Amino acid sequence: MNAAITRFVTLVSRMTFAPMLVRAMLLGCAMAAFVTAFSPEMLTGYMLGLLTLQAGLAAVLPRSPWVTIALLIAVGGWGVSTIWYDEPIALWRLVGLATLLYLTHSLAALASSLPYDAIVAPEVLFRWMSRALAVALGSAVLAVLVLGGADLGGDRPFLLAALAGLAVAVGASALLSWLLRRS
């Protein structure tokens, strides 16, 4: 027990700003995903406390299954909100939730590779976040375009959307395969 306390005090005394900032952003994105996913009726006092604890565990322990559990809770909360509480399925809410889930996952990957005492240049964090935001923005624009194009399908709009999604997945796989062979 004494060794654990000594280790914790040493860890706290050696913390640097960048890893703490990444973990704080991870906590913020996870909480924002929960608030976006859950209906207001579900965000009562004790539930909000449990969700905050879950997001905190994901931020403090980014290499653990707590991050996956946080993502699954957000997705499950969205499902319960739309089915049980009859929340309307709004495009902005769905795109916002997908973006926040992706940012939570991306920040967890960065936080898991940064020790608490790492010295990180601000450019590294800026580049990481700008890439993650670019991917999220590109995905949102593509999703809106595919859903908009689904209206052109007449009486089979989801077939056109599914085929467009399949074409994008095949194209992305081919691009990644080509990039791997090139290097």
N, C-alpha and C positions, 0 to 999 in steps of 0.2 A: 504494500500500500504506500509506503514511504517513497519507493522508487517511482511509482506512478505519479505521485504529487510532484516530485522533483522534475520528472520528465515534462509534465504539464507546465510548470513554472518556466522551465527552460524554453519550451516551445512558445509560450506567450511572450517571453522577453525577446525572442529572435524574430518575431513576425515582421514582415515588411508590407509596404502599402499595396503593391500590385496584386499579390495573391489575395489579399483581403478585399480589394476592389472587385476582383473577378468573382469571389465567393458572394460578395454583397449583390452584385448584378445577377448572379445565379439565384439567390434568394428572391430578389425582386421579380425576375422573370417567372419563377415558379409561382409566386403569390399572384402575379398578374394573370397567369394562366388559370389559376384556381378561380379568381374573381370573374374572369371571362367565361369560364366553363359552367360554373354553378349558377343557378337561378338565385335571385335575391332572397327568396324564402328559405333557401337551404343554407345561406350564410348567416346562421345565428351565432350567438356568443360561443358556445362550446365547439361548434363545427369550425368556426373561424380559428379558434385556438388550436384545434387538432391539425388544421391545414397549415397554420403557421409553424407548428412543431415539425410537421412533415417536410415543409420547405426548408426549415432550418437544418434538419438532419441531412437533407440532400446537399445543402451548401457546405456544411461542415465535413461531411463524408462523401465527397464526389466520386470516389472509387468504389463505393458500395452499391448494393441494390436499391438504396433509398431513392436514387435519381429515377430509376425505372419505375419504382412504385409511385413516385410523384407524378410522372407522366401518365401512368395508367389511371391514377385517381382523377386527374384532370379530364382525360377522355371519358372515363366512367361518369364523372359529374356532368359532362356535357350530354351524354346519352340519357341520364336520369332526368336532367332538366328539360330536354326536348320531349321525352316520352311521358314521364310521370307528371311533370309540372306544366306541360303544354307550352313550353317556351317556343316561339317561332324560330325556324331555322333561317337566320339572316346571314347573308353572304359576308358582311363585314365581321360578324362574330366568329364565323367559321374560319375565315382567313386570319383574323387576329389570333384565334386560339392556335391554329397551325403555326403561325409565326412565333408565338410565344413558346410553344412546345419545342420548335426547332432551336430557338435561341437558348432555352434551358438546356437542351441536350448538348449544344455546341459549347456553352459556357462550362458545363460539367466536364466535358472532354478537356478543355483548357485548364480548369481548376485541378483536375486529377493529375495533370502532368507538371503542375507548379508546386514545388514544396513551399511551406509557409514562409521560409526565409529567403526565397529567390529574389534576386535583383533583376528586374525586367524593365527594358526600355519602353517608354510610352508608345513608341512606334509599333512595337509588337502587338500590344493590346489594340491599338487603333486599326492595324491591318486585319487582325483576327475578327474584330467586330464589323469592320466594313465588308469583309468577305461574307460573313454570316448574314448581314443585312441585305447584301446584294443577292444572295441565294434566296432569301425569304421574299424579297421584292420580285425577283424573276419568277418564282413559283406562284406568287399571288397573281401577277399579270397573266401568266400562262393559264392558270385556273379560270380566271375571269373570261379570257378569250375562248377557252374550250367550252365553258358553260354558255357563253353568248352564241357560239357556233352551234351548240346543241339545239337551239331554237330553229335552226334552218333544216332540221331533220324531218319536219312534218309530223307525222303521227308516231315516229320512233326517235324521239330526241336523245334518249339515253344510249341508244345503239351508236349514234354518231359520236357522242361524248366518249363512250368506251373505246371505240376504234381510234379516236384521236389520242386518247390516253395511252393506248397500246403502241401507237406510232411514236409517241414521245418517249416511252420507256425503251423501245427498241433502238431509237436514235441515240438516246443517252448511253445505253449499253455499248453500242457500236463506237461512239465517241470515246468512252472510257477504255475500251479494248484497244483502239487505235493509239491513244495516248500512252498506254502501258507498253505497247510494242515499240513505240517510237523512242522511248527512253532507255 
